Amino acid sequence: MNFVFLSPHFPPNFYRFCVALQKLGVNVLCIGDCGFGELRPELRAAPGWYYPGLCNRVAGFEGGWRDISV
């Protein structure tokens, strides 16, 4: 099963959802507004895929959806 998680690093405790889903065998696909290196270590290990394209620009948001819908 795939699960798309928007902004997995905010609020700060939301990373726990991604980690728990990954432990249950779910493929966690994340779209966020910060770079991969800025994520806390537990969160960097959890997603099967991370797209740092969630931003105020519609083009970045649509690009992320286009990438995960393939």
N, C-alpha and C positions, 0 to 999 in steps of 0.2 A: 504494500500500500504506500502511496505517496501522500505527503502532507505538506502544503505550502504554508510557510510561516512568514508573515510580514513583520519587519522590524524586531527580530528576535532578541536584540540587546536592550530594548527599552519597553517598559520599565526594567530596571536592573534585575529583578527576580524572574523575568519571563524566560531567561535562558534555561531554567529548570524544565519547562515544558518540552523544549527541543531535546534535551538530554534524556528525559524520561521516554519520549516517543522513540528515540533512537535505540534505547535499551530494549524496547518492546519489538524491535525489528522493523519499524516504520522508516521509510526513506524520507528524511526531512529535507525539504527544499526551501531555502531561506532567501528572502530579498530584504536588504537593509540599506541604510543610508550612510554607512561607514565602511571603511576598508576592512578586508578580512583580518589583517594584522591588528586591528583595533579591538577585535572581539576578545572577550575573556577566554582563557585557555579551554575551559570546559565546553564553551560554545563552539570554538574552532574545531573541536574534535567531533561534535555531534552532527552537523548537517552533511548530507550526501552531496550537497551543492549549495553554493552561496553566490548570489549576484549582488554586488554593491551598487545597484542602480536605482534604488528607491529614493527619489528626490522630488523636489518641487516641480521639476520639468516633466511634462507629460511624456516626452519622448523617452526619457530614462525609464519611466514606469512601464510604458508599453513595450519597451525593449525587453524588460525582465519577463513580462508575461509571454511575449513571443518566444523567448528562449525556453521557458519551462513547459510550454504547450506542445512542443514538438514530440 
